[in-house]
Amino acid sequence: MQFRIISLPAFKGASSGVDKDFDFSPTGVLGKFDLYFSAIKPSDRDNFMPRDFLYFDEENQGMVWIWALSEDMEDGGNEVIHFDGGYYLTYVYKDGDDDANGKLSNEAIKYIEASEIFELDIRPNHYAMGHIITPPEIIRAQGWAQMETFIPIKLKDK
């Protein structure tokens, strides 16, 4: 099996808000949000888990980027949201490799649909998300990054 099942905790997060333009430029909604959270240097205590997640908001038809805040982090004037957390099936691929992502996504959905214990848990503000797992200095050295996709799942009601 190429998938992991993990649990993400609920958290308070800063949000880019919905960007229907998918604008990652320095002046775009997502680009500005990237600059905001990239400038944060988490304490050693908070630097071990993914803190940013990018997802497509199906209701509002745009991209949203969120950053998990700890009590000593500023929200940068961004909207503050509550993230529910939950169980996620994850897989990893080379960022930008749409073929690999599509193949793994289809396999993951088939795996979940065939499962006797899991089902999808997609609902408002609870969608499949992505996170670059490669440290910035490694990305610069090798010229590419790994993306981890998180698909929300839950235990089936018995």
Backbone as CSV, one residue per row, in Angstrom:
resi,resn,N_x,N_y,N_z,CA_x,CA_y,CA_z,C_x,C_y,C_z
1,MET,0.852,-1.185,0.000,0.000,0.000,0.000,0.892,1.241,0.000
2,GLN,0.579,2.209,-0.845,1.346,3.444,-0.944,0.792,4.553,-0.052
3,PHE,-0.186,4.246,0.754,-0.883,5.276,1.512,-0.591,5.183,3.000
4,ARG,-0.650,6.345,3.643,-0.578,6.407,5.102,-1.931,6.891,5.595
5,ILE,-2.308,6.475,6.792,-3.491,7.012,7.460,-2.961,7.782,8.660
6,ILE,-3.303,9.074,8.739,-2.819,9.917,9.826,-3.987,10.670,10.449
7,SER,-3.713,11.287,11.571,-4.678,12.144,12.241,-4.077,13.538,12.360
8,LEU,-4.799,14.546,11.938,-4.395,15.935,12.144,-5.255,16.511,13.261
9,PRO,-4.644,17.243,14.186,-5.429,17.824,15.278,-6.234,19.027,14.799
10,ALA,-7.271,19.350,15.533,-7.993,20.607,15.285,-7.044,21.750,15.643
11,PHE,-7.177,22.867,14.946,-6.324,24.017,15.248,-6.971,25.318,14.791
12,LYS,-6.475,26.401,15.363,-6.827,27.747,14.921,-5.825,28.076,13.824
13,GLY,-6.302,28.621,12.713,-5.393,28.897,11.609,-5.655,30.232,10.957
14,ALA,-4.619,30.764,10.344,-4.762,31.941,9.481,-5.134,31.418,8.100
15,SER,-5.979,32.157,7.391,-6.447,31.731,6.073,-6.238,32.835,5.044
16,SER,-5.853,32.423,3.847,-5.728,33.367,2.741,-7.088,33.872,2.292
17,GLY,-8.135,33.135,2.632,-9.435,33.382,2.039,-9.458,32.718,0.668
18,VAL,-10.594,32.741,0.020,-10.755,32.082,-1.276,-10.151,32.944,-2.377
19,ASP,-9.334,32.327,-3.209,-8.758,33.007,-4.375,-9.233,32.300,-5.637
20,LYS,-10.192,32.904,-6.319,-10.734,32.329,-7.555,-9.783,32.516,-8.734
21,ASP,-8.763,33.370,-8.562,-7.805,33.626,-9.637,-6.584,32.716,-9.566
22,PHE,-6.433,31.937,-8.488,-5.291,31.027,-8.322,-3.976,31.795,-8.488
23,ASP,-3.883,32.976,-7.883,-2.771,33.902,-8.118,-1.677,33.745,-7.063
24,PHE,-0.600,33.064,-7.467,0.544,32.854,-6.592,1.617,33.928,-6.768
25,SER,1.338,34.957,-7.583,2.321,36.025,-7.773,2.465,36.810,-6.468
26,PRO,3.570,37.552,-6.295,3.778,38.287,-5.042,2.668,39.290,-4.701
27,THR,1.886,39.700,-5.691,0.796,40.642,-5.426,-0.571,39.960,-5.353
28,GLY,-0.611,38.649,-5.643,-1.863,37.909,-5.610,-2.215,37.451,-4.206
29,VAL,-3.447,37.035,-4.031,-3.930,36.587,-2.719,-3.049,35.460,-2.173
30,LEU,-2.813,34.431,-2.976,-2.027,33.289,-2.503,-0.552,33.650,-2.359
31,GLY,-0.042,34.471,-3.253,1.348,34.913,-3.153,1.602,35.725,-1.897
32,LYS,0.685,36.631,-1.575,0.819,37.427,-0.343,0.757,36.526,0.891
33,PHE,-0.126,35.529,0.842,-0.238,34.624,1.985,1.035,33.792,2.137
34,ASP,1.607,33.362,1.028,2.874,32.630,1.060,3.969,33.483,1.695
35,LEU,4.043,34.747,1.320,5.038,35.652,1.914,4.809,35.807,3.419
36,TYR,3.531,35.916,3.825,3.193,36.043,5.258,3.724,34.853,6.045
37,PHE,3.297,33.634,5.672,3.663,32.508,6.532,5.102,32.058,6.330
38,SER,5.686,32.332,5.170,7.086,31.963,4.948,8.036,32.776,5.820
39,ALA,7.577,33.947,6.275,8.403,34.793,7.135,8.357,34.352,8.597
40,ILE,7.415,33.479,8.938,7.290,33.006,10.322,8.335,31.929,10.582
41,LYS,9.029,32.068,11.668,10.004,31.055,12.086,9.462,30.394,13.353
42,PRO,8.811,29.234,13.192,8.246,28.574,14.369,9.327,28.195,15.379
43,SER,8.934,28.158,16.639,9.850,27.692,17.681,10.155,26.221,17.424
44,ASP,11.197,25.711,18.040,11.539,24.297,17.879,10.353,23.405,18.219
45,ARG,9.587,23.805,19.220,8.421,23.030,19.652,7.380,22.892,18.541
46,ASP,7.268,23.916,17.697,6.216,23.951,16.679,6.722,23.682,15.271
47,ASN,7.980,23.300,15.126,8.570,23.198,13.796,8.617,21.773,13.248
48,PHE,7.896,20.834,13.849,8.025,19.448,13.432,6.863,18.927,12.603
49,MET,5.793,19.686,12.457,4.627,19.183,11.728,4.294,20.100,10.568
50,PRO,3.570,19.604,9.573,3.116,20.534,8.533,2.240,21.616,9.163
51,ARG,2.457,22.861,8.749,1.657,23.963,9.282,0.821,24.618,8.195
52,ASP,1.206,24.421,6.932,0.426,25.055,5.866,-0.196,23.982,4.977
53,PHE,-1.418,24.263,4.560,-2.162,23.352,3.698,-2.899,24.178,2.650
54,LEU,-2.885,23.701,1.428,-3.547,24.360,0.306,-4.656,23.442,-0.187
55,TYR,-5.851,24.011,-0.408,-6.946,23.185,-0.903,-7.875,23.995,-1.790
56,PHE,-8.683,23.261,-2.572,-9.691,23.870,-3.426,-11.011,23.859,-2.680
57,ASP,-11.595,25.041,-2.466,-12.882,25.185,-1.786,-13.976,24.972,-2.834
58,GLU,-14.652,23.838,-2.756,-15.643,23.483,-3.771,-16.854,24.414,-3.761
59,GLU,-17.287,24.852,-2.578,-18.455,25.737,-2.509,-18.170,27.093,-3.136
60,ASN,-16.990,27.639,-2.876,-16.656,28.976,-3.355,-15.776,28.982,-4.594
61,GLN,-15.428,27.794,-5.094,-14.697,27.634,-6.353,-13.393,28.428,-6.417
62,GLY,-12.579,28.249,-5.398,-11.274,28.912,-5.392,-10.306,28.198,-4.466
63,MET,-9.044,28.594,-4.567,-8.003,28.022,-3.722,-7.953,28.745,-2.381
64,VAL,-7.655,27.991,-1.327,-7.493,28.540,0.020,-6.204,27.967,0.591
65,TRP,-5.422,28.833,1.220,-4.198,28.396,1.888,-4.366,28.704,3.364
66,ILE,-4.067,27.730,4.215,-4.194,27.957,5.652,-2.854,27.673,6.330
67,TRP,-2.657,28.324,7.473,-1.448,28.167,8.283,-1.891,27.912,9.714
68,ALA,-1.441,26.786,10.297,-1.786,26.449,11.677,-1.040,27.389,12.625
69,LEU,-1.794,28.132,13.403,-1.214,29.085,14.345,-0.977,28.416,15.698
70,SER,0.077,28.828,16.376,0.244,28.484,17.782,-0.005,29.772,18.555
71,GLU,-0.069,29.664,19.878,-0.468,30.822,20.690,0.466,32.021,20.540
72,ASP,1.714,31.812,20.110,2.649,32.933,20.005,2.826,33.444,18.568
73,MET,1.981,32.999,17.645,2.087,33.432,16.250,1.034,34.481,15.923
74,GLU,1.434,35.463,15.117,0.525,36.503,14.648,-0.237,36.010,13.426
75,ASP,-1.471,36.472,13.273,-2.261,36.069,12.113,-1.990,36.937,10.884
76,GLY,-1.169,37.963,11.030,-0.795,38.799,9.894,-1.955,39.567,9.287
77,GLY,-3.039,39.728,10.054,-4.210,40.421,9.526,-5.087,39.535,8.656
78,ASN,-4.740,38.272,8.562,-5.531,37.320,7.773,-6.738,36.849,8.568
79,GLU,-7.721,36.347,7.867,-8.887,35.748,8.504,-8.408,34.592,9.384
80,VAL,-8.974,34.468,10.578,-8.652,33.362,11.474,-9.811,32.371,11.429
81,ILE,-9.467,31.118,11.214,-10.473,30.061,11.073,-10.245,28.966,12.117
82,HIS,-11.244,28.120,12.284,-11.092,26.901,13.086,-11.044,25.741,12.103
83,PHE,-9.968,24.945,12.170,-9.816,23.755,11.346,-10.212,22.557,12.195
84,ASP,-11.128,21.731,11.684,-11.677,20.613,12.452,-10.687,19.486,12.729
85,GLY,-9.683,19.327,11.879,-8.798,18.177,12.020,-9.504,16.925,11.557
86,GLY,-8.940,15.779,11.862,-9.554,14.515,11.495,-8.552,13.543,10.907
87,TYR,-9.090,12.463,10.358,-8.253,11.426,9.749,-8.045,11.752,8.272
88,TYR,-6.849,11.403,7.786,-6.510,11.643,6.386,-5.720,10.472,5.837
89,LEU,-6.040,10.097,4.612,-5.220,9.173,3.859,-4.260,10.053,3.055
90,THR,-2.963,9.743,3.095,-1.997,10.591,2.401,-1.153,9.788,1.417
91,TYR,-0.657,10.510,0.427,0.317,9.948,-0.510,1.241,11.069,-0.960
92,VAL,2.408,10.681,-1.499,3.452,11.636,-1.875,3.795,11.460,-3.350
93,TYR,4.074,12.578,-4.009,4.514,12.561,-5.409,5.380,13.792,-5.661
94,LYS,6.058,13.822,-6.791,6.889,14.959,-7.170,5.969,16.119,-7.545
95,ASP,6.123,17.249,-6.858,5.274,18.408,-7.101,5.317,18.779,-8.579
96,GLY,4.159,18.994,-9.148,4.054,19.354,-10.555,3.833,18.170,-11.479
97,ASP,3.981,16.940,-10.978,3.766,15.748,-11.797,2.276,15.396,-11.745
98,ASP,1.512,16.044,-12.603,0.065,15.871,-12.593,-0.362,14.437,-12.914
99,ASP,0.414,13.736,-13.763,0.076,12.350,-14.089,0.184,11.460,-12.852
100,ALA,1.299,11.587,-12.121,1.476,10.785,-10.906,0.404,11.129,-9.877
101,ASN,0.125,12.415,-9.712,-0.902,12.823,-8.757,-2.256,12.239,-9.139
102,GLY,-2.618,12.343,-10.415,-3.904,11.810,-10.866,-4.016,10.313,-10.641
103,LYS,-2.946,9.583,-10.966,-2.927,8.132,-10.784,-3.077,7.779,-9.304
104,LEU,-2.281,8.432,-8.451,-2.351,8.145,-7.011,-3.691,8.558,-6.422
105,SER,-4.222,9.678,-6.872,-5.527,10.129,-6.375,-6.606,9.103,-6.720
106,ASN,-6.611,8.635,-7.959,-7.599,7.628,-8.360,-7.440,6.350,-7.545
107,GLU,-6.186,5.904,-7.328,-5.943,4.708,-6.522,-6.418,4.909,-5.082
108,ALA,-6.171,6.101,-4.538,-6.581,6.392,-3.167,-8.103,6.357,-3.032
109,ILE,-8.793,6.977,-3.975,-10.265,6.990,-3.926,-10.808,5.569,-4.044
110,LYS,-10.248,4.772,-4.956,-10.686,3.372,-5.091,-10.434,2.598,-3.800
111,TYR,-9.271,2.843,-3.187,-8.934,2.173,-1.925,-9.962,2.529,-0.843
112,ILE,-10.286,3.812,-0.734,-11.248,4.263,0.283,-12.626,3.678,-0.003
113,GLU,-13.058,3.736,-1.265,-14.386,3.224,-1.623,-14.507,1.722,-1.395
114,ALA,-13.394,0.979,-1.539,-13.424,-0.470,-1.336,-13.226,-0.853,0.134
115,SER,-12.855,0.108,0.957,-12.559,-0.168,2.357,-13.818,-0.532,3.144
116,GLU,-13.647,-1.465,4.053,-14.747,-1.829,4.941,-14.776,-0.951,6.188
117,ILE,-13.715,-0.151,6.406,-13.669,0.655,7.625,-13.608,2.165,7.392
118,PHE,-13.190,2.609,6.183,-13.078,4.045,5.903,-14.063,4.490,4.849
119,GLU,-14.418,5.776,4.923,-15.172,6.431,3.858,-14.688,7.866,3.751
120,LEU,-14.948,8.496,2.619,-14.559,9.889,2.426,-15.257,10.775,3.446
121,ASP,-14.582,11.831,3.850,-15.140,12.794,4.812,-15.011,14.204,4.227
122,ILE,-15.527,14.374,3.022,-15.466,15.671,2.350,-16.741,16.445,2.692
123,ARG,-16.536,17.672,3.159,-17.643,18.549,3.563,-17.131,19.980,3.520
124,PRO,-17.989,20.983,3.705,-17.501,22.367,3.652,-16.286,22.584,4.557
125,ASN,-15.267,23.199,3.996,-13.999,23.491,4.676,-13.261,22.243,5.165
126,HIS,-13.502,21.122,4.524,-12.855,19.857,4.886,-12.630,19.059,3.602
127,TYR,-11.627,19.484,2.839,-11.377,18.932,1.517,-10.003,18.283,1.458
128,ALA,-9.733,17.649,0.330,-8.387,17.154,0.072,-7.452,18.364,0.042
129,MET,-6.258,18.197,0.619,-5.308,19.301,0.749,-3.931,18.834,0.305
130,GLY,-3.066,19.800,0.035,-1.692,19.481,-0.298,-0.731,20.257,0.571
131,HIS,0.480,19.698,0.726,1.526,20.340,1.512,2.878,19.915,0.951
132,ILE,3.742,20.888,0.653,5.107,20.587,0.226,5.881,20.090,1.454
133,ILE,6.428,18.877,1.380,7.118,18.312,2.535,8.633,18.471,2.463
134,THR,9.138,18.940,1.344,10.579,19.081,1.170,11.060,20.398,1.773
135,PRO,12.091,20.378,2.611,12.621,21.632,3.167,13.146,22.556,2.056
136,PRO,12.984,23.880,2.235,13.379,24.839,1.192,14.825,24.677,0.709
137,GLU,15.753,24.400,1.615,17.152,24.273,1.197,17.367,23.036,0.322
138,ILE,16.571,21.995,0.538,16.653,20.799,-0.307,16.040,21.090,-1.674
139,ILE,14.930,21.808,-1.695,14.317,22.199,-2.968,15.324,22.981,-3.811
140,ARG,15.992,23.946,-3.184,16.985,24.738,-3.915,18.118,23.859,-4.435
141,ALA,18.576,22.900,-3.637,19.705,22.050,-4.027,19.333,21.072,-5.137
142,GLN,18.139,20.455,-5.048,17.788,19.436,-6.044,16.898,19.956,-7.159
143,GLY,16.301,21.131,-6.954,15.495,21.737,-8.008,14.063,21.258,-8.099
144,TRP,13.599,20.500,-7.125,12.207,20.055,-7.123,11.774,19.711,-5.693
145,ALA,10.461,19.563,-5.521,9.895,19.302,-4.196,8.937,18.120,-4.250
146,GLN,8.734,17.520,-3.091,7.710,16.494,-2.944,6.456,17.139,-2.362
147,MET,5.321,16.745,-2.897,4.022,17.197,-2.400,3.356,16.018,-1.711
148,GLU,2.769,16.283,-0.551,1.955,15.274,0.115,0.504,15.714,-0.002
149,THR,-0.349,14.792,-0.442,-1.780,15.050,-0.544,-2.476,14.384,0.635
150,PHE,-3.434,15.098,1.211,-4.206,14.638,2.361,-5.671,14.528,1.938
151,ILE,-6.217,13.314,1.934,-7.620,13.103,1.575,-8.391,12.809,2.859
152,PRO,-9.417,13.631,3.191,-10.140,13.434,4.451,-10.988,12.151,4.425
153,ILE,-10.817,11.372,5.484,-11.582,10.133,5.635,-12.152,10.067,7.050
154,LYS,-13.056,9.156,7.239,-13.578,8.884,8.583,-13.898,7.400,8.674
155,LEU,-14.052,6.935,9.895,-14.459,5.553,10.095,-15.922,5.416,9.700
156,LYS,-16.254,4.311,9.042,-17.643,4.071,8.680,-18.457,3.789,9.936
157,ASP,-19.680,4.263,9.926,-20.579,3.937,11.025,-20.923,2.461,10.938
158,LYS,-20.866,1.807,12.071,-21.177,0.359,12.103,-22.621,0.162,12.459
